[in-house]
């Protein structure tokens, strides 16, 4: 299939679409389950006031909670995937809304549980573990609830907060629908006057073109269109941070950052230390930008020159079938059991491959691994698309390992470790590709891509993280997040991170408006910390072989059975130290130096 052809959803060949019938055979089956789940809130409420009465009652409630989580996860997963495959399809938008309402209804009904679990005396709970040894399965999640005692409210207040959860989804939903369904862009025009379809999914591939006129046209048309809705998107972000402030304040947290990171047991200092560490290594980024400017042979390096490969004539088309095989070969170091799972995903339609009209942009793994994970791509047959495949299947197999090796209550890994497996796959893929070429031009092209990974994942995501931190602080000072204020802050950060050899075009001040992750509640910093951890893990796997692979798979299978810092130590990485970030950026510096010698 030609990835440049954007078909209506119903014309996409079936083999390139995910098989959601593995979750529900039909929409009718989904609706039947949805109706059945309407009884869940009443079943949950049957335990209200009783969780501390006996070990057996507490165990019965926790088991019911596990069953509920599985059923709701499948209900929401199906509806969400159906909605994302065509964001203009009102029927599936309605299903997603129904699923969210079901989740909120159950959460509201279960609001009593945390305060009741909190209220159980330590000695009594210890006796529960003795009386009912099967409660040991839940020791970790029970600890996670009880450690946050200062932030858990009364049952009535918890019910109110749970009921507000559906409204809290509003800013993200509005921003997503606006970007993905309602916005349309004029065609970009190349140096010969030919038109190219410009969409959210085609924007970055167009910026990778060796045609500078096309890159500039895509850049200017995209941001001109985005500028027409900048006030709406700013209002959505303002609402996002207002709802984050509401929940943080209600639970007694100092600020929105502390509230977000406490859920995953990550010290706030890890976030701010990352920003400080990257600031301390900006000289390497400036050196990279100067090299890019030199090798592109331009008098001025603009933001639309950031994505195009430095060694442009080494770029080539990589069909999806070839990309799958290369990923399999590169990840063979992780063992036959790992690659067998990859093949299963490739052959049994775990993946929705190509862009279609109305499809959500970007790429993701659902994180839902029952009956198996699902991955959304917008495949463009480029080197970047091959790395995206490796990345998202890393997420998918992380979810698979955790689900298969952990009980339901500890199967979901926290977001701090969520980017490690995906990025480890990317690092292993790059090292594999570099090991198989002695051609200077091809090697330079690959190193350029690796450098772009560092730039995009550590430097860029840390810039996003710093911008998000500043948005939180602005909101907490009572300032409104207007389009003008956000653009001013973003433009200043862009200048800081790219340095003196980059022209920070006026349009780039609007880039905040196209980033969905700013609605994800302090998520993006974990791309940078995850990449740093992944570099360390991949290096250990390649150096030590089987022992490192075994430790890595123990990490993949860990779910949330321990705090994320402890889980990463299993794989040989200490993220409580700045060493992984500094070490990764030292490698970045070495790669820049090698690139300078190659070209």
Rosetta blueprint (number, residue, H / E / L):
1 X L
2 X L
3 X L
4 X L
5 X L
6 X L
7 X E
8 X L
9 X H
10 X H
11 X H
12 X L
13 X L
14 X H
15 X H
16 X H
17 X L
18 X L
19 X L
20 X H
21 X H
22 X H
23 X L
24 X L
25 X L
26 X L
27 X H
28 X H
29 X H
30 X H
31 X H
32 X H
33 X H
34 X H
35 X H
36 X H
37 X H
38 X L
39 X L
40 X H
41 X H
42 X H
43 X H
44 X H
45 X H
46 X L
47 X L
48 X L
49 X L
50 X L
51 X L
52 X L
53 X L
54 X L
55 X H
56 X H
57 X H
58 X H
59 X H
60 X H
61 X H
62 X H
63 X H
64 X H
65 X H
66 X H
67 X H
68 X H
69 X H
70 X H
71 X H
72 X H
73 X H
74 X H
75 X H
76 X H
77 X H
78 X H
79 X H
80 X H
81 X H
82 X H
83 X H
84 X H
85 X H
86 X L
87 X L
88 X L
89 X L
90 X H
91 X H
92 X H
93 X H
94 X H
95 X H
96 X H
97 X H
98 X H
99 X H
100 X H
101 X H
102 X H
103 X H
104 X H
105 X H
106 X H
107 X H
108 X H
109 X H
110 X L
111 X H
112 X H
113 X H
114 X H
115 X H
116 X H
117 X H
118 X H
119 X H
120 X L
121 X L
122 X H
123 X H
124 X H
125 X H
126 X H
127 X H
128 X H
129 X H
130 X H
131 X H
132 X L
133 X H
134 X H
135 X H
136 X H
137 X H
138 X H
139 X H
140 X H
141 X H
142 X H
143 X H
144 X H
145 X H
146 X H
147 X L
148 X L
149 X H
150 X H
151 X H
152 X L
153 X L
154 X L
155 X H
156 X H
157 X H
158 X H
159 X H
160 X H
161 X H
162 X H
163 X H
164 X L
165 X H
166 X H
167 X H
168 X H
169 X L
170 X H
171 X H
172 X H
173 X H
174 X H
175 X H
176 X H
177 X H
178 X H
179 X H
180 X H
181 X H
182 X H
183 X L
184 X L
185 X L
186 X L
187 X L
188 X E
189 X E
190 X L
191 X L
192 X L
193 X L
194 X L
195 X E
196 X E
197 X L
198 X L
199 X L
200 X L
201 X L
202 X L
203 X H
204 X H
205 X H
206 X H
207 X H
208 X L
209 X L
210 X L
211 X L
212 X H
213 X H
214 X H
215 X H
216 X H
217 X H
218 X H
219 X H
220 X H
221 X H
222 X H
223 X H
224 X H
225 X H
226 X H
227 X H
228 X L
229 X L
230 X H
231 X H
232 X H
233 X H
234 X H
235 X H
236 X H
237 X H
238 X H
239 X H
240 X H
241 X H
242 X H
243 X H
244 X H
245 X H
246 X H
247 X H
248 X H
249 X H
250 X H
251 X L
252 X L
253 X L
254 X L
255 X L
256 X H
257 X H
258 X H
259 X H
260 X H
261 X H
262 X H
263 X L
264 X L
265 X L
266 X L
267 X L
268 X H
269 X H
270 X H
271 X H
272 X H
273 X H
274 X H
275 X H
276 X H
277 X H
278 X H
279 X H
280 X L
281 X L
282 X H
283 X H
284 X H
285 X H
286 X H
287 X H
288 X H
289 X H
290 X H
291 X H
292 X H
293 X H
294 X H
295 X H
296 X H
297 X L
298 X L
299 X L
300 X L
301 X E
302 X E
303 X H
304 X H
305 X H
306 X L
307 X L
308 X L
309 X L
310 X L
311 X L
312 X H
313 X H
314 X H
315 X L
316 X L
317 X L
318 X L
319 X L
320 X H
321 X H
322 X H
323 X H
324 X H
325 X H
326 X H
327 X H
328 X H
329 X H
330 X H
331 X H
332 X H
333 X H
334 X H
335 X L
336 X H
337 X H
338 X H
339 X H
340 X H
341 X H
342 X H
343 X H
344 X H
345 X H
346 X H
347 X H
348 X L
349 X L
350 X L
351 X E
352 X E
353 X L
354 X L
355 X L
356 X E
357 X L
358 X L
359 X L
360 X L
361 X L
362 X L
363 X L
364 X E
365 X E
366 X L
367 X L
368 X L
369 X L
370 X L
371 X L
372 X L
373 X L
374 X L
375 X E
376 X E
377 X L
378 X L
379 X L
380 X L
381 X L
382 X L
383 X H
384 X H
385 X H
386 X H
387 X H
388 X H
389 X H
390 X H
391 X H
392 X H
393 X H
394 X H
395 X H
396 X H
397 X H
398 X H
399 X H
400 X H
401 X H
402 X H
403 X H
404 X H
405 X H
406 X L
407 X L
408 X H
409 X H
410 X H
411 X L
412 X L
413 X L
414 X L
415 X H
416 X H
417 X H
418 X L
419 X L
420 X H
421 X H
422 X H
423 X H
424 X H
425 X H
426 X H
427 X H
428 X H
429 X H
430 X H
431 X H
432 X H
433 X H
434 X H
435 X H
436 X L
437 X L
438 X L
439 X L
440 X H
441 X H
442 X H
443 X H
444 X H
445 X H
446 X H
447 X H
448 X H
449 X H
450 X H
451 X H
452 X H
453 X H
454 X H
455 X H
456 X H
457 X H
458 X H
459 X H
460 X H
461 X H
462 X H
463 X H
464 X H
465 X H
466 X H
467 X H
468 X H
469 X H
470 X H
471 X H
472 X H
473 X H
474 X H
475 X H
476 X H
477 X L
478 X L
479 X L
480 X L
481 X L
482 X L
483 X H
484 X H
485 X H
486 X H
487 X H
488 X H
489 X H
490 X H
491 X H
492 X H
493 X H
494 X H
495 X H
496 X H
497 X H
498 X H
499 X L
500 X L
501 X L
502 X E
503 X E
504 X L
505 X L
506 X H
507 X H
508 X H
509 X H
510 X H
511 X H
512 X H
513 X H
514 X H
515 X L
516 X H
517 X H
518 X H
519 X H
520 X L
521 X L
522 X L
523 X L
524 X L
525 X H
526 X H
527 X H
528 X H
529 X H
530 X H
531 X H
532 X H
533 X H
534 X H
535 X H
536 X H
537 X H
538 X H
539 X H
540 X H
541 X H
542 X H
543 X H
544 X H
545 X L
546 X H
547 X H
548 X H
549 X H
550 X H
551 X H
552 X H
553 X H
554 X H
555 X H
556 X H
557 X L
558 X L
559 X L
560 X L
561 X L
562 X L
563 X L
564 X H
565 X H
566 X H
567 X H
568 X H
569 X H
570 X H
571 X L
572 X L
573 X L
574 X L
575 X L
576 X L
577 X L
578 X L
579 X H
580 X H
581 X H
582 X H
583 X H
584 X H
585 X H
586 X H
587 X H
588 X H
589 X H
590 X H
591 X H
592 X H
593 X H
594 X H
595 X H
596 X H
597 X H
598 X H
599 X L
